[in-house]
Amino acid sequence: GRPRPDSFPATADEVRLHVDVSALLVAAHLEMLDDVERIHRPIRIAHGTTEALLSMRRQLDPVQPLKLRAQQQVERLVSDGRLAVGSSAGMLDSEGLLPELVGAQGPEWAALVAEAKSSGGFVVEYLPLQSSQGPLSVPSPISSLLVNCGAIGRSLRRHGIIPADQLETACLALGSEAAELPEEASIERATLLLLSAGIAELLAEAGILEAACDAFRLRLGVSDHQRLQACLRQAEYDADSRVWLDGLIERLREGLAAGRYDLQAQAPLPEAFKDPRVGPIVASLLQLLSAKHQPGDVLWIEDRALGRSSTEWPVGVVSASD
Protein backbone atom coordinates (compact mmCIF):
# COMPACT_ATOMS: atom_id res chain seq x y z
CA GLY A 1 0.00 0.00 0.00
CA ARG A 2 0.91 3.67 -0.14
CA PRO A 3 2.61 5.34 2.86
CA ARG A 4 0.51 7.82 4.79
CA PRO A 5 1.48 11.47 4.34
CA ASP A 6 3.17 13.23 7.25
CA SER A 7 0.18 15.55 7.61
CA PHE A 8 -2.32 12.70 8.02
CA PRO A 9 -4.80 13.59 10.83
CA ALA A 10 -4.25 11.76 14.11
CA THR A 11 -7.93 11.17 14.91
CA ALA A 12 -11.17 10.75 12.98
CA ASP A 13 -12.48 14.04 14.41
CA GLU A 14 -9.74 15.88 12.51
CA VAL A 15 -10.64 14.31 9.16
CA ARG A 16 -12.78 16.05 6.55
CA LEU A 17 -13.45 13.02 4.36
CA HIS A 18 -13.98 13.39 0.60
CA VAL A 19 -14.86 10.24 -1.36
CA ASP A 20 -14.84 9.49 -5.06
CA VAL A 21 -16.96 6.97 -6.94
CA SER A 22 -14.44 4.14 -6.57
CA ALA A 23 -14.40 4.61 -2.78
CA LEU A 24 -18.19 4.61 -2.57
CA LEU A 25 -18.38 1.37 -4.55
CA VAL A 26 -15.75 -0.35 -2.39
CA ALA A 27 -17.27 0.89 0.87
CA ALA A 28 -20.75 -0.26 -0.15
CA HIS A 29 -19.40 -3.62 -1.31
CA LEU A 30 -17.55 -4.12 1.99
CA GLU A 31 -20.64 -2.95 3.93
CA MET A 32 -18.60 -0.18 5.58
CA LEU A 33 -20.85 2.77 4.74
CA ASP A 34 -22.88 2.69 7.98
CA ASP A 35 -19.73 3.14 10.08
CA VAL A 36 -18.11 5.64 7.70
CA GLU A 37 -21.27 7.79 7.62
CA ARG A 38 -21.53 7.71 11.42
CA ILE A 39 -17.89 8.62 12.06
CA HIS A 40 -17.20 11.08 9.22
CA ARG A 41 -20.55 12.81 8.76
CA PRO A 42 -20.85 14.78 6.56
CA ILE A 43 -18.95 12.93 3.86
CA ARG A 44 -18.11 15.23 0.96
CA ILE A 45 -18.76 14.11 -2.58
CA ALA A 46 -18.31 15.77 -5.96
CA HIS A 47 -21.35 17.27 -7.69
CA GLY A 48 -21.04 14.71 -10.48
CA THR A 49 -21.02 11.63 -8.22
CA THR A 50 -24.67 10.68 -8.67
CA GLU A 51 -24.48 11.19 -12.44
CA ALA A 52 -21.36 8.99 -12.51
CA LEU A 53 -23.22 6.19 -10.73
CA LEU A 54 -26.20 6.63 -13.05
CA SER A 55 -23.91 6.32 -16.06
CA MET A 56 -22.60 3.03 -14.67
CA ARG A 57 -26.19 1.94 -14.12
CA ARG A 58 -27.08 2.72 -17.74
CA GLN A 59 -24.12 0.70 -19.01
CA LEU A 60 -25.63 -2.37 -17.33
CA ASP A 61 -28.96 -2.09 -19.18
CA PRO A 62 -29.50 -4.83 -21.80
CA VAL A 63 -28.25 -3.58 -25.17
CA GLN A 64 -30.79 -5.80 -26.94
CA PRO A 65 -33.79 -6.54 -24.68
CA LEU A 66 -35.48 -8.57 -27.44
CA LYS A 67 -32.37 -10.73 -27.75
CA LEU A 68 -32.31 -11.32 -24.00
CA ARG A 69 -35.98 -12.37 -23.96
CA ALA A 70 -35.28 -14.74 -26.84
CA GLN A 71 -32.36 -16.32 -24.94
CA GLN A 72 -34.56 -16.73 -21.87
CA GLN A 73 -37.22 -18.45 -23.96
CA VAL A 74 -34.66 -20.83 -25.48
CA GLU A 75 -33.38 -21.80 -22.04
CA ARG A 76 -36.93 -22.29 -20.73
CA LEU A 77 -37.74 -24.64 -23.63
CA VAL A 78 -34.53 -26.59 -22.94
CA SER A 79 -35.45 -26.86 -19.25
CA ASP A 80 -38.96 -28.04 -20.17
CA GLY A 81 -37.53 -30.75 -22.44
CA ARG A 82 -39.15 -29.30 -25.55
CA LEU A 83 -35.83 -28.29 -27.12
CA ALA A 84 -33.04 -30.87 -27.08
CA VAL A 85 -29.33 -30.18 -26.61
CA GLY A 86 -26.79 -32.50 -28.14
CA SER A 87 -23.75 -33.02 -30.31
CA SER A 88 -23.14 -34.65 -33.66
CA ALA A 89 -19.70 -35.83 -32.54
CA GLY A 90 -18.76 -39.08 -34.19
CA MET A 91 -20.94 -38.33 -37.21
CA LEU A 92 -18.19 -36.63 -39.20
CA ASP A 93 -18.44 -37.66 -42.83
CA SER A 94 -16.84 -35.43 -45.43
CA GLU A 95 -18.17 -37.43 -48.34
CA GLY A 96 -19.80 -35.08 -50.82
CA LEU A 97 -18.44 -32.01 -49.04
CA LEU A 98 -16.02 -29.76 -50.85
CA PRO A 99 -12.78 -29.25 -48.88
CA GLU A 100 -13.28 -25.47 -48.95
CA LEU A 101 -16.78 -25.97 -47.50
CA VAL A 102 -15.45 -28.05 -44.60
CA GLY A 103 -12.61 -25.56 -44.13
CA ALA A 104 -14.94 -22.57 -44.04
CA GLN A 105 -17.65 -24.10 -41.83
CA GLY A 106 -15.56 -26.37 -39.62
CA PRO A 107 -15.72 -30.06 -38.65
CA GLU A 108 -18.66 -29.58 -36.25
CA TRP A 109 -20.77 -28.24 -39.09
CA ALA A 110 -19.71 -31.14 -41.30
CA ALA A 111 -20.85 -33.50 -38.54
CA LEU A 112 -24.25 -31.78 -38.45
CA VAL A 113 -24.65 -32.27 -42.19
CA ALA A 114 -23.66 -35.93 -41.87
CA GLU A 115 -26.25 -36.50 -39.12
CA ALA A 116 -28.96 -34.70 -41.10
CA LYS A 117 -28.14 -36.90 -44.09
CA SER A 118 -28.31 -40.15 -42.09
CA SER A 119 -31.47 -39.24 -40.16
CA GLY A 120 -33.54 -37.67 -42.93
CA GLY A 121 -33.35 -34.32 -41.17
CA PHE A 122 -32.09 -30.85 -41.98
CA VAL A 123 -29.48 -28.38 -40.76
CA VAL A 124 -31.04 -24.98 -40.08
CA GLU A 125 -28.56 -22.36 -41.22
CA TYR A 126 -28.05 -18.74 -42.14
CA LEU A 127 -28.31 -18.94 -45.92
CA PRO A 128 -26.58 -18.50 -48.24
CA LEU A 129 -23.49 -19.80 -46.50
CA GLN A 130 -20.80 -17.16 -46.32
CA SER A 131 -17.01 -17.15 -46.10
CA SER A 132 -14.64 -14.23 -45.68
CA GLN A 133 -14.49 -14.05 -49.49
CA GLY A 134 -18.27 -14.06 -49.96
CA PRO A 135 -21.04 -16.63 -50.61
CA LEU A 136 -20.00 -20.27 -50.65
CA SER A 137 -20.96 -22.61 -53.49
CA VAL A 138 -22.78 -25.62 -52.03
CA PRO A 139 -23.23 -28.78 -54.14
CA SER A 140 -26.85 -29.90 -54.55
CA PRO A 141 -26.62 -33.10 -52.45
CA ILE A 142 -25.61 -30.89 -49.53
CA SER A 143 -27.78 -27.86 -50.25
CA SER A 144 -30.86 -30.12 -50.10
CA LEU A 145 -30.02 -30.77 -46.42
CA LEU A 146 -29.93 -27.05 -45.55
CA VAL A 147 -32.95 -24.91 -44.70
CA ASN A 148 -33.33 -21.43 -43.28
CA CYS A 149 -35.69 -20.05 -40.63
CA GLY A 150 -38.15 -18.94 -43.29
CA ALA A 151 -38.57 -22.55 -44.45
CA ILE A 152 -39.53 -23.53 -40.90
CA GLY A 153 -42.15 -20.77 -40.77
CA ARG A 154 -43.64 -21.75 -44.14
CA SER A 155 -43.74 -25.41 -43.14
CA LEU A 156 -45.54 -24.50 -39.92
CA ARG A 157 -48.08 -22.59 -41.97
CA ARG A 158 -48.58 -25.49 -44.44
CA HIS A 159 -49.29 -27.80 -41.49
CA GLY A 160 -51.84 -25.29 -40.16
CA ILE A 161 -49.87 -24.77 -36.95
CA ILE A 162 -49.54 -21.00 -37.29
CA PRO A 163 -51.94 -18.57 -39.01
CA ALA A 164 -51.01 -16.52 -42.07
CA ASP A 165 -50.63 -13.29 -40.11
CA GLN A 166 -48.16 -14.92 -37.70
CA LEU A 167 -46.08 -16.16 -40.64
CA GLU A 168 -46.08 -12.66 -42.11
CA THR A 169 -44.94 -11.16 -38.80
CA ALA A 170 -42.25 -13.82 -38.44
CA CYS A 171 -40.92 -13.18 -41.96
CA LEU A 172 -40.67 -9.45 -41.22
CA ALA A 173 -38.65 -10.23 -38.08
CA LEU A 174 -36.42 -12.72 -39.91
CA GLY A 175 -35.54 -10.31 -42.73
CA SER A 176 -33.22 -11.95 -45.25
CA GLU A 177 -33.43 -15.25 -43.35
CA ALA A 178 -37.06 -15.53 -44.49
CA ALA A 179 -36.06 -15.68 -48.17
CA GLU A 180 -37.64 -18.60 -50.02
CA LEU A 181 -35.03 -21.06 -51.24
CA PRO A 182 -34.88 -22.63 -54.71
CA GLU A 183 -36.58 -26.06 -54.52
CA GLU A 184 -37.34 -25.45 -50.85
CA ALA A 185 -38.15 -28.61 -48.91
CA SER A 186 -41.42 -28.93 -47.03
CA ILE A 187 -40.48 -30.06 -43.55
CA GLU A 188 -42.66 -32.90 -42.28
CA ARG A 189 -43.80 -33.15 -38.68
CA ALA A 190 -41.33 -34.76 -36.25
CA THR A 191 -38.41 -34.14 -38.63
CA LEU A 192 -35.05 -33.68 -36.89
CA LEU A 193 -33.83 -30.08 -37.25
CA LEU A 194 -30.23 -29.43 -36.19
CA LEU A 195 -29.84 -25.76 -35.33
CA SER A 196 -26.65 -23.89 -36.14
CA ALA A 197 -25.35 -21.36 -33.60
CA GLY A 198 -27.77 -18.50 -32.98
CA ILE A 199 -30.67 -20.01 -34.93
CA ALA A 200 -32.76 -20.86 -31.85
CA GLU A 201 -32.61 -17.24 -30.67
CA LEU A 202 -33.54 -16.01 -34.15
CA LEU A 203 -36.60 -18.29 -34.23
CA ALA A 204 -37.57 -17.03 -30.76
CA GLU A 205 -37.23 -13.40 -31.85
CA ALA A 206 -39.48 -14.19 -34.81
CA GLY A 207 -42.08 -15.72 -32.49
CA ILE A 208 -42.12 -19.23 -33.98
CA LEU A 209 -39.67 -21.19 -31.80
CA GLU A 210 -42.30 -22.74 -29.53
CA ALA A 211 -44.46 -23.81 -32.46
CA ALA A 212 -41.41 -25.29 -34.19
CA CYS A 213 -40.46 -27.23 -31.02
CA ASP A 214 -43.93 -28.73 -30.89
CA ALA A 215 -44.07 -29.62 -34.59
CA PHE A 216 -40.52 -30.82 -35.21
CA ARG A 217 -37.60 -32.31 -33.26
CA LEU A 218 -35.29 -29.33 -32.73
CA ARG A 219 -31.82 -29.74 -31.33
CA LEU A 220 -29.43 -27.09 -30.10
CA GLY A 221 -25.68 -27.66 -30.21
CA VAL A 222 -23.83 -28.16 -26.93
CA SER A 223 -21.39 -25.29 -27.49
CA ASP A 224 -24.23 -22.97 -28.56
CA HIS A 225 -26.17 -23.84 -25.42
CA GLN A 226 -23.11 -23.16 -23.28
CA ARG A 227 -22.69 -19.77 -24.96
CA LEU A 228 -26.35 -18.96 -24.35
CA GLN A 229 -26.10 -19.96 -20.67
CA ALA A 230 -23.05 -17.73 -20.26
CA CYS A 231 -25.01 -14.82 -21.78
CA LEU A 232 -27.88 -15.44 -19.36
CA ARG A 233 -25.54 -15.63 -16.36
CA GLN A 234 -24.04 -12.30 -17.38
CA ALA A 235 -27.52 -10.80 -17.82
CA GLU A 236 -28.51 -12.02 -14.34
CA TYR A 237 -25.33 -10.55 -12.85
CA ASP A 238 -26.00 -7.23 -14.63
CA ALA A 239 -29.59 -7.20 -13.33
CA ASP A 240 -28.38 -7.80 -9.75
CA SER A 241 -25.78 -5.06 -10.20
CA ARG A 242 -28.45 -2.61 -11.39
CA VAL A 243 -30.51 -3.26 -8.26
CA TRP A 244 -27.39 -2.84 -6.10
CA LEU A 245 -26.47 0.44 -7.80
CA ASP A 246 -30.06 1.69 -7.49
CA GLY A 247 -29.80 1.13 -3.75
CA LEU A 248 -26.50 3.03 -3.54
CA ILE A 249 -27.85 5.94 -5.60
CA GLU A 250 -30.95 6.18 -3.39
CA ARG A 251 -28.74 6.04 -0.30
CA LEU A 252 -26.74 9.02 -1.57
CA ARG A 253 -29.90 11.00 -2.31
CA GLU A 254 -31.33 10.29 1.13
CA GLY A 255 -27.95 10.95 2.73
CA LEU A 256 -27.67 14.37 1.08
CA ALA A 257 -31.14 15.28 2.37
CA ALA A 258 -30.31 14.02 5.88
CA GLY A 259 -26.89 15.68 6.10
CA ARG A 260 -24.84 12.48 6.05
CA TYR A 261 -23.32 13.67 2.78
CA ASP A 262 -22.50 17.12 1.50
CA LEU A 263 -21.74 18.33 -1.99
CA GLN A 264 -18.19 19.58 -2.28
CA ALA A 265 -17.85 23.23 -3.28
CA GLN A 266 -17.27 23.32 -7.02
CA ALA A 267 -14.09 24.83 -8.39
CA PRO A 268 -13.36 25.67 -12.04
CA LEU A 269 -11.65 22.78 -13.78
CA PRO A 270 -8.20 23.49 -15.26
CA GLU A 271 -8.30 23.86 -19.04
CA ALA A 272 -6.27 20.65 -19.42
CA PHE A 273 -9.14 18.73 -17.81
CA LYS A 274 -11.89 20.16 -20.06
CA ASP A 275 -11.87 17.30 -22.52
CA PRO A 276 -15.30 16.51 -24.06
CA ARG A 277 -14.31 12.86 -24.21
CA VAL A 278 -14.12 12.67 -20.41
CA GLY A 279 -17.06 10.69 -19.08
CA PRO A 280 -19.02 11.42 -15.88
CA ILE A 281 -16.97 9.00 -13.74
CA VAL A 282 -13.66 10.69 -14.57
CA ALA A 283 -15.32 14.13 -14.47
CA SER A 284 -16.49 13.58 -10.87
CA LEU A 285 -12.96 12.52 -9.88
CA LEU A 286 -11.49 15.61 -11.53
CA GLN A 287 -13.97 17.77 -9.59
CA LEU A 288 -12.78 16.13 -6.39
CA LEU A 289 -9.09 16.64 -7.20
CA SER A 290 -9.38 20.22 -8.45
CA ALA A 291 -11.33 21.58 -5.46
CA LYS A 292 -9.69 23.95 -3.02
CA HIS A 293 -8.80 21.86 0.02
CA GLN A 294 -8.53 22.79 3.69
CA PRO A 295 -6.45 21.42 6.60
CA GLY A 296 -7.80 18.01 7.60
CA ASP A 297 -9.09 17.20 4.12
CA VAL A 298 -8.54 13.57 3.16
CA LEU A 299 -9.46 12.01 -0.19
CA TRP A 300 -10.66 8.41 -0.21
CA ILE A 301 -9.80 7.04 -3.66
CA GLU A 302 -9.56 3.35 -4.55
CA ASP A 303 -7.67 3.91 -7.81
CA ARG A 304 -4.26 2.22 -7.67
CA ALA A 305 -2.85 4.24 -10.58
CA LEU A 306 -3.70 7.50 -8.81
CA GLY A 307 -2.55 6.12 -5.49
CA ARG A 308 1.01 5.61 -6.77
CA SER A 309 1.39 9.36 -7.37
CA SER A 310 -0.69 10.59 -4.43
CA THR A 311 2.29 10.86 -2.03
CA GLU A 312 3.31 14.00 -3.94
CA TRP A 313 -0.08 15.69 -3.48
CA PRO A 314 -0.71 18.42 -0.90
CA VAL A 315 -3.75 16.52 0.43
CA GLY A 316 -3.84 13.09 2.07
CA VAL A 317 -5.20 10.12 0.10
CA VAL A 318 -6.48 6.97 1.80
CA SER A 319 -8.01 3.65 0.81
CA ALA A 320 -10.35 1.20 2.54
CA SER A 321 -7.46 -0.39 4.46
CA ASP A 322 -6.73 2.97 6.15
N, C-alpha and C positions, 0 to 999 in steps of 0.2 A: 504494500500500500504506500500511499504518499506520506511524507513526514508532515506533522502539523506545523503551521507557521508559528514563529515566536510570539506573535500577538494574539494567539488563540485564547479566547476567554476562559477563565478558570472555572466558572460555574454557569449553569444553564440560565440563571437570572441575567447574566451579562450578554447573552446571545440574542441578537436580532436575526432570526432565521429566515432566509430566503430560499425557496425551493424551485427547481425547474421541473419540467415534465418528467424527465427520467427519474428524478428523486420521488415524485409523487407515485409513479408506477411501481417502483421498488418498494416504497413504504406500504402501499396498499397491498401489494402481493405478499409482503412479509407480515401483514396485519399489525403494523407499527403505528398507524395513523392516530388511533385513539390516544396513545401515550404522547406522541409528538404534539398533537393538538392541545393536550392538557398542559404540557410543560412549556411549550413555546408559543402559546397564543399571544398575539395573532401571528400566524405564519404569513409571510409576504410572498405573493406570487405575481408574475408578470401579467399585464393586461391581456396578452394573447394566449394565456394558458388554457382557458376553456376552449377556445377555437382550435388550439393544437390538438386537444383530446378529441374534439368533434371530428377533426380531419382524420385522425386515426380510426375513429369509429366508422367514418364513411368508407375508408379503404377496406373494411371488413365486410361491407355489404356484398351480396352475391352479384357478380358482374353480369351473369346471365340467369336470372331467376327461373325462366322457362326450362333451361338446361338442367338446373338443380332439381326441379320438380320431376323432370323426365328421369333423371338418375334415381330419384327416390322411388318412382313407380317401378322401374326395372328391378331394383333390389327387393321391393315388396313382392313382385311376381316370382322372383327367385325363392324368397322365403316361403311363399305359399305353394311352391312346387309346380307352378304353372309355366315357368320358364326354366329350362334345364341349363346346367353349366357342365361343360366337359371339354375334352381334348380329342383331337384326331391323331394323337401320337401313335406311331406304329402303322399308320395308313399311308405313309409316303409312297407315292407311285408317280414317277415322272413320265410315265409312258404317255405319249400324245402331247406333252407339254414342251413348248419351245424353251431352250436353255435360257434365253433372255427373259422369258416370262417367269420362270422359276427364280432367276436372279433378281428380277425387279420386285416380285411379290414375296419371296422368301419361302423356306421349306414348310413352315406352318400352313401357309396358304395352299401350297401344293398338296399337303395332307388333307385339307378341307375338301379340295376338289376331288381327291381320290375317294374320300368317304362318300361324298355326294354321288359320285359315279357308281359306287358299289351298292348304295342303299336306295337308289332311285330318287334321291333328294336334290336339293339345290343349295348353292352358296349364294347368300344375299350380300351383294357388293355395291360399292359406289361405282357406277358405270357411266362412260367407258373407263376401263382401267387406265391408270396414268403412270407414267414414269417421269423422271426428271427431264427427259427429252420430249415428252408429250404423250399422246394416246398410244396405248400398246395394241398391237395386232394380235387378236386371239383366234386361234383356229376353231372352226365350227364344232368339232366334237367337244371342245371345252366351253365355248361360248354358250352352248345349249344347256350347260349346267349352272350358268350364272343368271341371276335375276336381280332386279333392283327393288327398292321399296314400293315404287309405283305398281309393279307387277303384283305385289302382295295385296295392295289396296284393290286393284281391279279384280283379282281372284276372289277376294272377300265379297265384293259387290256381285260377282257372277253367282256365288253361292247363296246370295240373299242374306248375308250376315250383317252387312252394313247398308244403309240407304244411300241413294244417289247423292244427296246433299252432303253426307259425311265423307264420301269419296272425293267430292269436289273440294271440300275444306282441307282434306288430307293432302291432295295434290298441290294445293296452293302452299301449304306448309313445307312440302317436300321440295318444291322448286324443280331444279333440273333432275333430281332423283326420281321424279314422277314420270319422266319421259318414257313413252311407249317404245319397247324394243322391237327390232325386226324379228318376225317369227316368234313373238313372245309366248312363252309356255303358260298354259292355264294350270295353276297349282291346285292339285286335288286335296281334299280334306285329309288330315293326318300325315301329310307329306313332311319329311324331315327337312327343316330349313336351318342351315348352319350360318350363323350371323358373323360377318366380319366385324372388326373393331369399330365401335361407335354406332352400328346399325340399330341396335336395340333402343338407344336413346333417341335416334332419329325417328323411329317408328312411334315412340312414346310422344315425342313432340308433335307428331302429325295426328295423334289421337287414335291410332289403330293398333297399338301394340297388344292391348288386352284381347281384342277380337282375334288378332292373329294367333295369340297363344292358345286360345280356345279352339280355333279351327285347324291349326297345323301343329307340328311338333318343332318348336323353336329351341335352338340351343346356342347359348352364349359361350364364347371361348374362356378358358380359365384365366389367361393373362388379362383379357378385357374385363372380366369380372373383378379381378384384383385391382385393376386401375380404377374402376368405378367405385369400389369400396374405399380406396384411398381418397378419392374425391369427396365422398360422403363423410369420411372421418374429418377431413379438413373443413368441410362446410359446418359440421357439428361443432368443431373447435372454434371456428369463426363466430358462430352464433353464440356460444358461451362467452366468448371474449367481448362481443357486443353488449351482452347483458352486464358483464363485469364493468366495462367502460361506462355504460349508462349509470351504474351505481356510483362510480367515482365522480362523474360529472355532476350528478345530483348532489353528492356530498359536498363538492366545492361550492355549488350554488347556495346550498343551505348554510354552509360554513361562512360564506361571505356575508349573508344576511344576519347570522348570529354573532359575528365578530371573531370567529375562530381563524378566519383568513382575512387578509387585507390586500388590496391591490397596490402594488409597488408604484410609487410616483414615476410617471413616464419621463424619460429624458430623450432628447433628439438623438436618433441613431447617427453614427458617423457615416459620411458619404460612402466609405468603402463597404459598409454593410447594407446599403440600399440597393440590393440586387433583386430585380423582379422574379428571378428564378428561386429565391429563397422561400421555402414553404413555411406554414404557420408554426411548425415545431421548432425549426431553427430560428424563426423570427422571435418567438417567445424567449428563447435562450439568449438571443442578442439583446433583447430588452432588459433581461436580468443582468447581463454583463455590463451594459453601457450605462446603467443607472448610477447616480451619484450616491456613494455609500458613506455610512457613518461609522464611528467607532462601535465595535460590537457586532457589526454585520458579518454574517457567515452565510456562504452560499452552499447549499446542498445540491451537488450535481453528481450523477452516477455515470458520467461519460469518461471512460478511461483515457481517451485521447486528450481531452481537455485536462484531466487530472494530472497528466505528466508535466504539463506546463504551468499548473496552477501555483506552484511554489514561488513563482516569480511575480505573482499578482499582489496588489496592495490589500486584498481582502481575502480572508480565510475561506478555504474550500474544504468541505467534508463529504463523507459518504456514509452509507448505512452503518458500517462498522464503527464509525466514530460516535 
